[in-house]
Amino acid sequence: MRTDFNPLSPFRDDGEKTIPYKLPPEVPVVCVLTHLPDRGEYHKDRWDIVMASLTLARQNAGIDHHLLVWDNGSSPEFVAWLQAFDPDTLILSKNVGVANALRRVLGMFIDSVVSWCNDDLIYYPNWLQPQIDILKHFPNCATVSGCVTRFYTNKADNKTVEWARDNAKISTINTPTQWDIQHGASVGKKNVANMFVNTKIRHIEYNGVKALIGGNHCQMTCDPKMLWPLVPRTDAYMLPLFQTLDMGINDKEYLRLMTTDRMTRHIGNVMSDEDRAEIEDLLESE
């Protein structure tokens, strides 16, 4: 039995009721995967980090986007904060692991541009558009990262190098050692000042657009059609994605690229005084 019409139905008043904002694939999807189960020792600093990271992701995107947060089994306290934060889409899930969440998001938005992001990043102003420009300009490009560091070069990128040698202008450049030091601290690797002294990043230019060769999955803007088949179903909470995703992209002869400037930065689970000061400056610059 039904009485009357749904209030949004055009039959109710014979008018057209349309959604007043853009939806994917017209706008890119920014997906942040969150996981804050408690305020225990490992997660103690992460509360401030994750809340600031989500705020900066939205504040500094610089373009219209659809913000999706997939929460992997966080505490009720953090879930309440997420609901108040009010992303465009909020998915509250039991902890299904990183790879399974990534696979589901790519499948949901298979015809969109998706920027997949960890929950512990700093986002610099207008971080998203340069990644999309590179993704759309370079043929067969699967991922573009704004997290630029020499940690993410010379690994699973030989097919990108081969393509660049045949089709683009290729050279090498130095990037700031400070970026490597900061990233090293964020992943628990100390004393990295001398790790990359003789390492340069390959810089390429294709029909006027510039990029760096390399990539990672802590923050990547991607074509889901290319990536979805490479992400396996798994029972592991944290399946190492380098072997399945990064090497899989290389084996398919897709391109793995980075922006020429640093658009995002990984923090880790501890906020240094330097991190805190930079985050406060970025939040205040809105």
Backbone bond lengths (Angstrom), bond angles and torsions (degrees), N, CA, C in turn:
res aa  C-N    CA-C-N  psi(-1)  N-CA   C-N-CA  omega(-1)  CA-C   N-CA-C  phi
1 M - - - 1.472 - - 1.529 109.01 -
2 R 1.337 114.70 139.91 1.458 119.64 175.28 1.504 108.86 -140.81
3 T 1.324 115.71 140.79 1.467 120.38 173.96 1.514 108.77 -121.60
4 D 1.324 116.20 138.52 1.461 122.00 178.12 1.536 110.22 62.81
5 F 1.340 117.02 -164.43 1.450 123.31 -179.14 1.526 110.04 -124.08
6 N 1.326 115.20 153.50 1.463 120.00 172.05 1.531 109.05 -52.28
7 P 1.343 118.41 137.98 1.479 119.86 -177.40 1.520 114.26 -56.42
8 L 1.332 117.95 -24.41 1.457 120.31 179.35 1.524 113.06 -90.42
9 S 1.309 117.41 -2.89 1.451 120.80 -177.50 1.524 111.16 -70.65
10 P 1.356 117.52 137.10 1.471 119.63 176.67 1.522 112.29 -66.87
11 F 1.333 116.90 -17.79 1.459 119.04 -179.44 1.522 112.10 -75.69
12 R 1.331 116.37 -14.52 1.469 118.14 -176.78 1.520 110.65 -68.87
13 D 1.337 116.21 -43.14 1.469 118.76 179.87 1.520 111.52 -131.28
14 D 1.351 114.90 12.01 1.457 120.76 178.48 1.531 111.98 60.47
15 G 1.353 116.58 25.06 1.461 120.29 176.45 1.510 110.52 -110.41
16 E 1.306 115.97 164.93 1.455 120.49 179.93 1.515 109.65 -92.27
17 K 1.317 116.48 121.58 1.464 121.45 178.57 1.526 107.64 -108.15
18 T 1.317 116.57 114.94 1.458 121.67 -175.78 1.526 110.07 -120.09
19 I 1.298 115.07 154.90 1.464 121.57 178.53 1.527 108.45 -71.67
20 P 1.330 118.68 128.77 1.471 120.85 -170.78 1.520 114.48 -85.91
21 Y 1.326 118.63 13.91 1.459 120.65 179.59 1.529 109.06 -143.10
22 K 1.322 115.31 161.53 1.463 120.59 -175.93 1.525 110.71 -77.69
23 L 1.313 115.39 144.63 1.455 122.24 178.69 1.526 109.74 -119.76
24 P 1.330 117.80 155.43 1.469 119.57 171.74 1.524 109.37 -59.13
25 P 1.329 118.93 147.76 1.461 127.10 7.10 1.523 114.66 -86.97
26 E 1.327 117.50 6.21 1.462 119.16 -179.56 1.523 111.21 -63.98
27 V 1.323 116.73 -32.62 1.460 120.82 175.71 1.528 108.64 -119.36
28 P 1.330 117.46 151.40 1.461 120.19 179.47 1.526 111.56 -70.46
29 V 1.313 115.54 154.24 1.457 122.26 178.01 1.525 108.94 -101.55
30 V 1.315 116.40 124.23 1.457 121.79 171.56 1.520 106.99 -103.24
31 C 1.325 116.72 114.71 1.466 121.06 -178.08 1.517 109.70 -112.77
32 V 1.322 116.61 121.75 1.461 122.53 175.04 1.524 108.07 -109.83
33 L 1.322 115.89 125.33 1.464 121.69 176.96 1.520 108.71 -92.38
34 T 1.329 117.32 121.44 1.461 121.31 -178.02 1.514 111.37 -114.49
35 H 1.329 115.05 152.49 1.466 121.85 177.33 1.523 108.13 -159.62
36 L 1.332 115.89 103.10 1.464 122.07 178.24 1.530 108.24 -134.94
37 P 1.319 117.46 84.11 1.464 119.60 -173.63 1.518 114.46 -78.19
38 D 1.345 117.73 -20.42 1.460 120.14 -174.92 1.520 108.71 -163.78
39 R 1.330 115.31 -177.57 1.461 121.46 174.65 1.528 110.56 -109.52
40 G 1.311 115.54 32.09 1.450 121.16 179.82 1.513 112.21 -67.97
41 E 1.338 115.97 -178.12 1.457 121.63 -171.65 1.523 112.47 -55.19
42 Y 1.347 118.35 -48.79 1.460 120.06 -178.09 1.524 111.36 -65.18
43 H 1.333 116.68 -38.52 1.468 120.85 -173.68 1.529 113.19 -93.66
44 K 1.331 117.57 3.30 1.466 120.29 -173.64 1.527 112.34 -55.76
45 D 1.324 118.08 -51.05 1.466 121.69 -179.64 1.521 112.34 -81.12
46 R 1.320 116.73 -18.69 1.470 119.95 -172.26 1.524 112.73 -67.12
47 W 1.317 118.18 -22.18 1.469 118.45 178.98 1.526 110.47 -60.68
48 D 1.318 117.06 -49.74 1.467 120.05 178.56 1.522 110.77 -65.25
49 I 1.329 116.39 -38.41 1.468 120.46 -178.38 1.526 110.74 -64.05
50 V 1.325 116.82 -49.00 1.464 120.43 -175.50 1.524 111.08 -66.55
51 M 1.320 117.45 -42.95 1.463 119.57 -179.25 1.527 110.85 -65.17
52 A 1.347 117.20 -40.94 1.465 119.85 177.11 1.522 110.86 -67.39
53 S 1.330 116.80 -39.31 1.462 120.67 -178.55 1.529 111.40 -62.87
54 L 1.315 117.41 -45.80 1.464 120.57 178.33 1.526 111.01 -62.45
55 T 1.315 116.04 -41.51 1.466 119.86 -179.86 1.526 110.77 -62.75
56 L 1.337 117.07 -43.66 1.461 120.54 -179.44 1.522 112.10 -70.81
57 A 1.338 117.50 -33.92 1.467 119.60 178.04 1.520 110.42 -57.96
58 R 1.320 116.46 -44.39 1.466 120.45 -179.36 1.522 110.99 -76.58
59 Q 1.326 116.89 -45.30 1.461 121.62 -175.02 1.525 112.19 -63.04
60 N 1.332 117.12 -39.98 1.465 120.66 -170.54 1.529 114.30 -103.51
61 A 1.321 117.90 9.21 1.469 119.28 179.59 1.522 111.09 -61.13
62 G 1.316 117.24 -39.17 1.461 120.52 174.73 1.513 114.93 85.56
63 I 1.337 117.72 -12.65 1.463 121.47 -179.68 1.528 108.13 -139.96
64 D 1.332 115.73 162.95 1.456 120.04 174.18 1.519 109.57 -59.97
65 H 1.313 115.95 138.43 1.460 120.65 179.82 1.523 107.96 -156.63
66 H 1.316 115.38 165.83 1.464 122.44 176.00 1.523 107.15 -107.15
67 L 1.327 117.11 111.83 1.458 120.98 -176.50 1.523 109.64 -90.66
68 L 1.323 114.68 116.78 1.458 122.77 177.89 1.522 108.68 -112.11
69 V 1.323 116.48 129.59 1.462 121.31 171.75 1.516 107.59 -114.16
70 W 1.330 115.14 121.11 1.470 120.70 172.68 1.518 106.25 -102.46
71 D 1.309 116.75 113.43 1.460 120.29 -179.11 1.520 110.43 -100.16
72 N 1.333 115.14 123.37 1.452 122.57 -177.14 1.535 110.84 -96.51
73 G 1.329 115.87 74.48 1.454 120.08 169.98 1.512 116.17 71.12
74 S 1.333 117.39 42.51 1.465 119.97 178.18 1.519 111.49 -77.34
75 S 1.329 114.35 171.12 1.462 121.11 -178.80 1.526 110.51 -70.38
76 P 1.326 118.02 156.95 1.464 120.68 177.47 1.524 112.79 -55.56
77 E 1.318 117.21 -35.03 1.471 120.59 -179.87 1.522 111.14 -62.70
78 F 1.332 116.87 -45.22 1.453 118.84 -179.59 1.526 111.45 -73.02
79 V 1.314 116.90 -36.40 1.466 120.26 177.24 1.529 109.81 -59.46
80 A 1.335 117.44 -39.50 1.468 120.76 177.67 1.529 110.14 -61.77
81 W 1.343 116.96 -39.82 1.462 119.34 177.67 1.525 110.60 -64.45
82 L 1.344 116.86 -42.69 1.464 120.47 178.79 1.528 111.05 -59.76
83 Q 1.308 117.07 -41.73 1.464 120.09 -179.71 1.520 110.74 -64.30
84 A 1.324 117.24 -37.77 1.460 120.41 176.41 1.532 111.18 -71.36
85 F 1.315 117.10 -33.21 1.470 121.94 177.39 1.522 111.01 -64.05
86 D 1.322 116.50 -32.11 1.461 124.10 169.26 1.531 113.80 60.14
87 P 1.337 118.20 61.96 1.474 119.05 171.76 1.523 110.14 -66.85
88 D 1.313 116.95 167.24 1.461 120.31 179.98 1.521 111.31 -60.44
89 T 1.322 116.53 -39.77 1.460 122.02 174.87 1.516 108.41 -134.40
90 L 1.321 116.84 132.60 1.458 122.48 176.48 1.518 108.04 -125.00
91 I 1.321 116.49 118.13 1.457 122.08 177.78 1.519 107.96 -107.97
92 L 1.325 116.33 118.18 1.451 122.42 178.91 1.521 107.92 -103.05
93 S 1.315 115.47 115.04 1.450 120.95 -173.68 1.517 109.87 -128.38
94 K 1.328 116.51 154.49 1.446 118.76 160.89 1.521 107.12 -62.03
95 N 1.313 116.68 162.80 1.461 119.06 -177.95 1.523 109.70 -70.66
96 V 1.326 115.54 104.58 1.466 121.17 179.47 1.525 111.70 -99.59
97 G 1.322 116.86 6.24 1.451 120.37 -179.70 1.521 112.46 87.34
98 V 1.325 114.59 165.07 1.468 120.62 -175.87 1.525 111.34 -69.97
99 A 1.329 117.06 -51.08 1.464 120.20 -173.68 1.520 111.75 -64.21
100 N 1.320 117.78 -40.40 1.463 119.67 -179.71 1.523 111.44 -66.21
101 A 1.335 117.15 -39.25 1.465 119.72 176.53 1.525 110.60 -64.25
102 L 1.335 116.20 -44.05 1.471 120.20 178.36 1.517 110.71 -60.02
103 R 1.314 117.19 -45.03 1.465 121.08 -179.30 1.525 110.95 -60.38
104 R 1.325 117.00 -42.93 1.463 120.32 -179.08 1.526 111.41 -66.95
105 V 1.315 117.36 -41.45 1.470 120.04 -179.86 1.522 110.53 -64.72
106 L 1.324 116.71 -44.49 1.475 119.49 178.80 1.520 110.88 -61.09
107 G 1.337 116.52 -39.12 1.460 119.47 178.64 1.515 112.82 -68.34
108 M 1.328 117.39 -37.58 1.463 121.48 179.03 1.522 111.82 -64.10
109 F 1.336 116.03 -36.83 1.467 120.80 -174.08 1.525 110.06 -119.51
110 I 1.319 115.90 46.37 1.460 122.13 -173.09 1.523 112.40 -63.15
111 D 1.333 117.91 -24.95 1.466 120.68 -178.30 1.525 112.49 -102.21
112 S 1.324 117.37 14.27 1.459 121.77 -177.57 1.522 111.04 -112.73
113 V 1.314 115.99 172.19 1.456 122.25 163.21 1.525 106.77 -89.03
114 V 1.320 117.11 127.28 1.464 121.61 -178.38 1.519 109.27 -119.84
115 S 1.320 115.62 130.68 1.458 120.37 171.44 1.520 107.57 -107.55
116 W 1.314 115.78 110.28 1.468 123.37 -176.68 1.526 108.57 -92.95
117 C 1.331 116.37 128.78 1.458 120.07 -171.19 1.528 111.50 -136.47
118 N 1.327 115.68 136.52 1.453 119.85 167.76 1.524 109.47 -69.04
119 D 1.326 115.84 170.05 1.469 119.51 -175.32 1.523 113.07 -95.86
120 D 1.334 117.09 15.09 1.471 119.71 -177.28 1.520 111.12 -131.27
121 L 1.328 115.84 52.95 1.463 121.56 -177.22 1.517 111.24 -120.82
122 I 1.321 115.59 151.24 1.461 123.09 164.59 1.525 107.21 -96.17
123 Y 1.325 115.95 137.10 1.466 121.41 179.15 1.530 108.60 -116.59
124 Y 1.320 115.96 126.31 1.452 121.02 179.68 1.535 109.79 -90.23
125 P 1.331 117.76 160.97 1.468 120.32 -175.91 1.533 112.63 -55.15
126 N 1.336 114.76 136.38 1.472 123.18 178.22 1.533 111.42 58.53
127 W 1.314 115.24 45.17 1.468 120.40 -174.27 1.524 113.39 -74.41
128 L 1.328 118.52 -22.11 1.465 120.50 -168.15 1.526 114.43 -89.59
129 Q 1.320 117.79 -44.46 1.463 120.39 -172.12 1.530 113.87 -60.02
130 P 1.347 120.28 -43.22 1.471 118.65 179.49 1.523 112.95 -58.63
131 Q 1.330 117.02 -33.13 1.459 119.57 178.45 1.529 111.09 -69.65
132 I 1.321 116.26 -41.34 1.463 120.13 178.54 1.523 110.77 -65.09
133 D 1.331 116.80 -40.16 1.470 120.38 179.88 1.528 110.91 -59.26
134 I 1.323 116.87 -44.13 1.461 120.37 179.47 1.522 110.49 -67.62
135 L 1.332 116.66 -44.70 1.467 120.99 -178.92 1.526 111.41 -56.85
136 K 1.327 116.51 -42.80 1.454 120.52 -175.98 1.529 112.73 -81.18
137 H 1.318 117.35 -23.23 1.469 120.19 -175.08 1.524 112.39 -85.12
138 F 1.321 117.12 -41.44 1.463 120.48 -175.31 1.525 110.06 -83.58
139 P 1.320 117.98 128.34 1.465 119.84 -179.07 1.527 111.61 -66.01
140 N 1.336 114.48 140.77 1.467 120.29 175.49 1.522 112.45 62.29
141 C 1.325 117.04 27.41 1.468 120.89 179.31 1.525 109.10 -84.17
142 A 1.329 116.33 124.69 1.463 121.10 -177.86 1.520 112.58 -95.72
143 T 1.337 117.52 -40.67 1.465 120.46 -176.71 1.520 110.81 -141.42
144 V 1.324 114.18 147.13 1.463 122.16 172.24 1.521 107.14 -134.48
145 S 1.308 116.79 127.67 1.463 120.77 178.45 1.519 110.49 -112.46
146 G 1.333 115.19 144.42 1.455 120.51 172.99 1.511 112.42 -97.36
147 C 1.333 116.95 -1.30 1.464 122.41 179.19 1.523 108.04 -88.42
148 V 1.315 116.34 86.11 1.460 121.96 -170.24 1.527 110.22 -92.09
149 T 1.322 115.51 120.90 1.451 122.94 174.17 1.521 107.73 -160.02
150 R 1.316 116.01 154.61 1.459 119.26 179.15 1.531 112.34 -70.80
151 F 1.334 117.23 -10.39 1.457 119.88 170.62 1.527 111.31 -57.52
152 Y 1.329 117.27 -28.03 1.457 121.56 -171.91 1.523 113.15 -106.64
153 T 1.325 116.81 27.13 1.457 120.53 175.91 1.531 109.62 -119.94
154 N 1.328 114.70 161.36 1.468 122.11 176.68 1.529 112.91 60.65
155 K 1.324 115.19 29.70 1.458 120.50 175.59 1.519 107.62 -136.14
156 A 1.322 116.62 122.20 1.468 122.41 177.55 1.530 112.18 50.23
157 D 1.326 116.12 39.41 1.467 119.05 179.92 1.520 112.95 -129.59
158 N 1.350 117.14 15.08 1.465 118.62 -175.53 1.529 112.40 -65.93
159 K 1.340 117.70 -30.45 1.461 119.66 178.15 1.528 111.14 -71.07
160 T 1.326 116.50 -33.93 1.459 119.42 174.71 1.523 110.12 -66.49
161 V 1.326 117.02 -40.28 1.457 121.06 178.12 1.534 110.27 -62.64
162 E 1.326 116.72 -44.02 1.468 120.00 179.18 1.521 110.99 -61.10
163 W 1.335 116.74 -43.80 1.459 119.59 179.08 1.525 110.39 -61.97
164 A 1.332 116.60 -43.80 1.460 120.50 -177.32 1.518 111.51 -63.58
165 R 1.313 117.24 -39.24 1.466 120.16 179.64 1.530 111.66 -64.37
166 D 1.310 116.43 -30.59 1.468 120.85 -178.42 1.526 113.20 -88.25
167 N 1.329 117.33 -24.03 1.469 119.19 -167.93 1.525 115.91 -127.97
168 A 1.318 118.83 -13.07 1.462 120.72 -172.24 1.522 110.72 -133.78
169 K 1.296 115.76 171.88 1.462 121.49 169.80 1.528 106.94 -83.69
170 I 1.315 117.08 128.45 1.452 120.32 -175.97 1.521 110.15 -127.09
171 S 1.316 116.01 137.62 1.462 122.56 178.15 1.527 107.28 -148.82
172 T 1.311 117.08 -176.04 1.468 120.49 175.91 1.518 109.32 -125.95
173 I 1.319 115.73 146.88 1.457 121.00 179.42 1.523 109.32 -136.56
174 N 1.312 115.21 163.71 1.457 121.69 170.64 1.518 109.17 -97.60
175 T 1.304 116.76 141.17 1.464 122.04 170.10 1.522 107.57 -112.15
176 P 1.324 118.08 159.50 1.472 120.11 -174.54 1.528 113.53 -58.53
177 T 1.324 115.67 130.46 1.461 120.64 177.24 1.520 110.73 -60.08
178 Q 1.329 117.02 -29.82 1.462 120.70 179.79 1.530 111.23 -59.55
179 W 1.329 117.09 -34.20 1.469 119.65 177.14 1.524 110.49 -62.21
180 D 1.336 116.08 -39.62 1.465 119.92 179.45 1.528 111.30 -70.01
181 I 1.321 116.12 -40.20 1.466 119.81 178.83 1.520 110.51 -62.41
182 Q 1.332 116.29 -44.50 1.464 119.92 179.46 1.526 111.02 -64.25
183 H 1.323 116.26 -42.45 1.456 117.95 -179.98 1.527 110.98 -68.33
184 G 1.319 116.86 -39.22 1.454 119.74 177.24 1.511 112.03 -57.38
185 A 1.336 116.32 -43.50 1.467 120.03 177.83 1.521 110.72 -63.37
186 S 1.325 117.14 -35.35 1.466 120.60 -176.12 1.519 113.00 -71.10
187 V 1.334 117.24 -21.36 1.469 120.68 179.28 1.525 111.82 -112.59
188 G 1.335 115.77 15.46 1.455 120.43 174.43 1.505 115.67 77.99
189 K 1.338 117.65 22.41 1.463 121.28 177.73 1.525 108.89 -111.66
190 K 1.317 115.83 111.21 1.454 120.88 -177.31 1.534 110.17 -94.60
191 N 1.335 114.18 169.67 1.464 121.12 175.79 1.530 112.02 55.56
192 V 1.320 116.16 48.53 1.465 119.60 -178.27 1.526 112.52 -97.65
193 A 1.322 117.36 5.09 1.467 119.84 -175.26 1.524 112.18 -57.45
194 N 1.333 117.13 -31.24 1.460 120.02 -176.92 1.528 113.57 -103.08
195 M 1.324 117.61 1.59 1.463 120.17 -175.93 1.522 112.86 -66.17
196 F 1.332 117.06 -32.05 1.460 120.63 -171.02 1.524 112.69 -120.86
197 V 1.331 116.21 25.17 1.463 119.65 -177.39 1.527 111.18 -56.45
198 N 1.321 116.95 -41.63 1.472 121.01 -177.21 1.521 112.76 -102.97
199 T 1.321 116.60 14.72 1.463 120.41 -178.53 1.523 110.05 -103.96
200 K 1.325 115.63 126.40 1.452 120.36 174.84 1.521 109.18 -117.10
201 I 1.313 115.81 154.67 1.460 121.49 179.03 1.521 108.98 -93.21
202 R 1.312 115.66 137.49 1.472 119.64 176.56 1.521 109.50 -75.27
203 H 1.309 114.32 126.80 1.465 123.35 -179.39 1.530 107.40 -108.70
204 I 1.329 116.53 131.43 1.465 118.63 -179.63 1.530 109.79 -128.28
205 E 1.322 114.11 153.83 1.464 121.52 175.31 1.518 107.92 -133.29
206 Y 1.332 115.53 127.51 1.457 121.21 -178.72 1.524 108.63 -130.83
207 N 1.329 115.28 112.93 1.473 121.37 -179.22 1.523 111.65 50.15
208 G 1.326 115.45 44.01 1.457 121.09 173.04 1.512 116.06 89.87
209 V 1.312 118.54 -7.95 1.473 121.64 179.82 1.523 108.94 -105.57
210 K 1.338 116.10 134.56 1.463 121.86 -174.17 1.525 110.81 -108.74
211 A 1.326 115.33 149.50 1.463 121.59 178.49 1.515 108.36 -157.15
212 L 1.327 115.34 168.48 1.453 122.25 173.54 1.523 108.71 -111.25
213 I 1.315 116.73 149.13 1.463 120.63 179.41 1.521 109.60 -87.74
214 G 1.313 115.92 128.60 1.459 121.69 179.46 1.513 109.78 147.43
215 G 1.314 115.62 -179.39 1.453 117.65 179.36 1.506 112.64 175.39
216 N 1.323 114.61 169.72 1.457 121.48 178.91 1.515 107.92 -159.46
217 H 1.314 117.11 176.46 1.452 119.79 -179.75 1.518 112.61 -119.77
218 C 1.344 119.26 10.92 1.472 118.99 173.07 1.523 109.75 -73.96
219 Q 1.341 116.28 -28.51 1.465 121.74 172.17 1.517 107.25 -154.92
220 M 1.315 115.46 115.00 1.462 120.02 -178.10 1.520 109.76 -145.83
221 T 1.303 115.48 135.80 1.448 122.04 172.68 1.518 106.69 -99.46
222 C 1.332 116.66 129.22 1.460 118.08 -164.00 1.523 112.85 -143.67
223 D 1.326 113.39 168.89 1.456 123.52 170.80 1.530 107.34 -99.59
224 P 1.335 118.77 107.20 1.471 120.36 -175.59 1.521 114.09 -58.33
225 K 1.319 117.55 -30.55 1.471 119.32 -178.79 1.528 110.46 -61.31
226 M 1.312 117.26 -33.39 1.458 120.91 179.16 1.527 111.99 -78.92
227 L 1.323 116.54 -38.57 1.453 119.94 -171.77 1.528 113.79 -84.82
228 W 1.320 117.26 -35.93 1.468 119.82 -172.12 1.530 112.63 -53.01
229 P 1.344 120.22 -44.04 1.474 118.74 -179.21 1.528 113.45 -66.26
230 L 1.334 117.61 -15.89 1.462 120.90 -175.49 1.524 113.05 -92.49
231 V 1.327 117.27 -10.11 1.472 120.64 -176.87 1.522 108.76 -98.44
232 P 1.324 118.39 114.75 1.467 120.20 -174.02 1.519 112.71 -82.95
233 R 1.302 116.18 156.69 1.455 120.71 163.41 1.526 107.50 -70.93
234 T 1.312 117.08 142.80 1.458 118.93 -175.43 1.517 110.45 -154.16
235 D 1.327 115.86 154.20 1.458 121.75 172.99 1.525 112.18 -91.83
236 A 1.332 116.71 -1.65 1.462 120.61 -177.46 1.527 110.58 -85.09
237 Y 1.319 116.59 136.74 1.466 120.04 175.50 1.529 110.63 -63.62
238 M 1.340 116.70 -43.25 1.465 120.62 -176.90 1.519 108.93 -131.25
239 L 1.320 116.01 78.67 1.457 121.65 176.32 1.528 109.22 -68.02
240 P 1.342 118.05 128.07 1.473 118.70 175.81 1.529 110.28 -58.84
241 L 1.332 116.10 116.10 1.458 120.23 -174.07 1.524 113.61 -85.89
242 F 1.330 117.72 -12.11 1.464 118.10 -177.50 1.528 110.72 -62.41
243 Q 1.335 115.33 -46.17 1.463 118.25 -176.25 1.527 111.81 -68.69
244 T 1.317 117.66 -38.36 1.460 119.95 -175.30 1.524 112.41 -86.52
245 L 1.314 116.80 -42.65 1.467 120.05 -173.30 1.520 112.08 -94.08
246 D 1.320 117.30 -58.80 1.461 120.02 -175.30 1.530 111.36 -63.93
247 M 1.328 116.04 -47.48 1.462 118.71 178.46 1.527 111.31 -70.18
248 G 1.332 116.74 -31.39 1.458 120.12 176.82 1.517 112.13 -64.99
249 I 1.329 116.42 -40.37 1.468 120.38 176.70 1.526 109.64 -61.38
250 N 1.317 116.21 -45.03 1.462 120.79 179.47 1.531 111.43 -62.59
251 D 1.329 116.45 -43.07 1.470 119.94 179.83 1.525 111.97 -62.74
252 K 1.339 116.66 -31.83 1.469 120.94 178.20 1.531 112.05 -78.76
253 E 1.332 115.98 -4.73 1.463 122.69 -178.17 1.523 112.14 65.87
254 Y 1.342 115.60 30.54 1.452 121.20 170.56 1.535 108.68 -84.24
255 L 1.324 115.71 162.08 1.459 120.56 -179.38 1.526 110.69 -90.86
256 R 1.342 115.21 140.28 1.473 122.84 173.44 1.523 106.58 -119.88
257 L 1.343 116.30 114.73 1.457 120.83 -172.00 1.524 111.43 -130.21
258 M 1.337 114.38 164.38 1.461 122.04 174.23 1.525 108.83 -130.83
259 T 1.325 115.18 159.98 1.461 120.12 174.61 1.527 109.28 -70.55
260 T 1.321 116.61 159.97 1.465 120.00 -178.62 1.525 112.01 -77.85
261 D 1.320 117.04 -19.90 1.455 121.08 175.32 1.525 108.10 -119.04
262 R 1.310 117.17 161.31 1.458 120.34 -179.64 1.527 109.92 -80.76
263 M 1.307 115.56 117.24 1.461 122.07 -179.08 1.527 112.59 -100.17
264 T 1.337 117.14 -25.46 1.461 121.85 178.33 1.526 107.85 -139.04
265 R 1.333 115.47 159.80 1.469 120.11 178.82 1.511 109.60 -141.21
266 H 1.323 116.42 134.41 1.458 122.44 178.01 1.525 109.89 -79.48
267 I 1.354 116.85 140.26 1.462 120.89 -178.91 1.520 111.94 -108.43
268 G 1.346 117.55 -45.33 1.455 120.52 -172.61 1.518 110.88 96.25
269 N 1.317 117.09 -160.21 1.468 119.82 -173.73 1.522 113.64 -100.94
270 V 1.336 118.03 2.88 1.458 121.83 177.69 1.520 108.56 -128.22
271 M 1.327 115.86 132.13 1.457 120.47 -179.61 1.529 109.77 -97.02
272 S 1.322 116.13 116.36 1.460 120.18 176.87 1.528 109.68 -77.29
273 D 1.319 116.43 168.71 1.468 120.10 176.19 1.526 110.18 -61.07
274 E 1.337 116.48 -37.44 1.462 121.07 177.77 1.526 110.94 -63.42
275 D 1.344 116.62 -44.92 1.462 120.89 177.88 1.517 110.62 -59.36
276 R 1.333 115.81 -47.56 1.469 120.42 -176.39 1.521 111.24 -61.66
277 A 1.321 116.42 -42.97 1.467 119.83 -179.31 1.524 110.86 -64.70
278 E 1.334 116.52 -41.77 1.467 119.46 -179.65 1.522 110.95 -66.64
279 I 1.320 117.02 -41.65 1.466 120.44 178.57 1.521 110.95 -62.94
280 E 1.318 117.19 -43.40 1.465 120.14 179.62 1.512 111.18 -62.36
281 D 1.326 117.23 -40.56 1.482 120.79 178.12 1.528 110.42 -62.93
282 L 1.330 116.96 -43.37 1.467 120.58 -178.52 1.524 110.98 -67.25
283 L 1.325 117.32 -41.06 1.455 120.11 179.24 1.525 111.56 -65.04
284 E 1.324 116.55 -36.26 1.462 120.20 -178.47 1.528 112.73 -77.51
285 S 1.339 116.61 -16.35 1.464 119.74 -176.53 1.514 113.42 -85.57
286 E 1.352 116.81 5.82 1.469 119.32 -178.43 1.509 110.60 -60.52
